Amino acid sequence: MKITNIRVLTDNILAGLRLQRGDDFSLFLTAPLPELQEGAARLQRHFCGNHIDFCTIINGRSGRCGENCRYCAQASCHHTGIDEYDFLPKEEIIRNARANQEAGANRFAIVTSGRALAGKDFEQALEAYKEMRDTLSIDLCASHGLLTREQFKRLRSAGVTSYHHNIETSRRFFPQICTSHTYDDRIRTIRIAQKEGFCVCSGGIIGMGETWEDRIDMAVSLHELGIESIPVNALMPIPGTGLQNRPQLSGDEILRTIAIFRFINPTANIRLAAGRKLLPENGATALKAGASASITGNMLTTSGTTIKEDMEMLKKLGLTNAEEGCTAGMNTCGSR
């Protein structure tokens, strides 16, 4: 299908059309940004209403990662000066989760460095999740790399409902950013998580040297996978990493990407992640034109926005902090 008119395309998507691999997406790159944002805003209002989903993360184990992802400050092949530590004490994790819950966040995730969480650290994570499930109301998410089916079963039993695992970029470009594991390794992990009943949160990073076609391919792949929550990270080049000299993206380029992702994944939560400070009004513009969710608080190794600031921003925008994400598309992220 050739896209010739953004307004007509928006009407068709509202009526049930879904874009597919092989469609001509060239108009997305040439249409005036305000026109593209207007269409994305209509789709967002229809499928997500005025609700914005906020999640928070804690870096449960930092650094010493044996993978060679070129963007990552935690890879042991890079020398970035970040804090390195073993799995955090359960009490510290739960204290953070409770504070985030009281501040208004919808979801809390433990994120750990490394190819996969295993052994004693995995057992510690399970204990933390179980106690949070039993004592808190906040929804639980995990991000622990390339896990096995049995590990996913145990996470589910411990109270985790969402699993985060980015595909990062297109299949074509992936070998340019990582060679210690494959794109198919990531897809396999996502499919196992879905089969075990998890809502999967998966997106990627833009600004790593990929083309617009790579970004669109990533959006289409996420649609094909049925991903319900899609974080869009803008690369923040970190000194000491393999991408330290990449130029930062402009706000308009990030906004166009977010709008495109909304058109291709109309019922998903398109989630602002790293790089929010590159956007106009710290992301407020994006939250009215395609983005229906955001990570709040601090990112793993790059400063984010406080939950209090985000709650104040929602009030100014006339938006609400949702208990669940986009509902028209049968989005189950957040249901405990």
Number of C-alpha atoms within 10 A of each C-alpha: 10 10 14 14 12 20 14 12 17 21 14 12 15 15 9 9 12 14 18 14 15 10 10 13 19 13 14 21 15 9 15 12 15 13 13 25 25 18 22 29 24 19 24 28 16 16 23 28 18 19 23 25 27 26 25 24 23 19 20 23 22 22 22 18 21 14 18 19 24 19 23 25 27 28 21 15 18 20 13 16 11 11 11 13 12 13 19 19 12 17 11 12 22 18 12 15 26 17 11 21 19 13 13 18 27 23 25 27 24 22 20 27 25 20 15 15 21 16 8 10 16 18 14 15 24 21 15 20 26 17 15 24 17 10 11 15 15 22 25 27 28 23 22 23 21 20 19 14 14 11 16 22 17 14 25 21 13 20 19 25 24 29 28 24 21 22 23 24 25 22 16 13 18 18 15 14 19 16 13 11 15 14 19 11 12 18 18 15 18 26 14 18 25 18 12 16 14 23 25 26 26 22 25 21 22 24 21 25 14 17 13 16 14 18 22 20 18 23 27 20 21 26 22 12 15 17 23 24 29 29 24 26 19 26 24 24 21 17 15 17 20 20 20 17 12 15 13 15 17 13 20 14 16 22 24 23 21 25 27 23 26 26 25 22 25 30 26 32 32 31 27 26 25 25 25 25 16 18 20 14 11 17 21 17 16 27 25 21 24 33 30 32 27 25 25 26 21 18 17 18 16 12 14 18 17 14 20 13 11 22 18 10 16 17 11 10 13 10 17 14 19 20 18 21 30 29 17 13 15 12 21 19 27 20 13 14
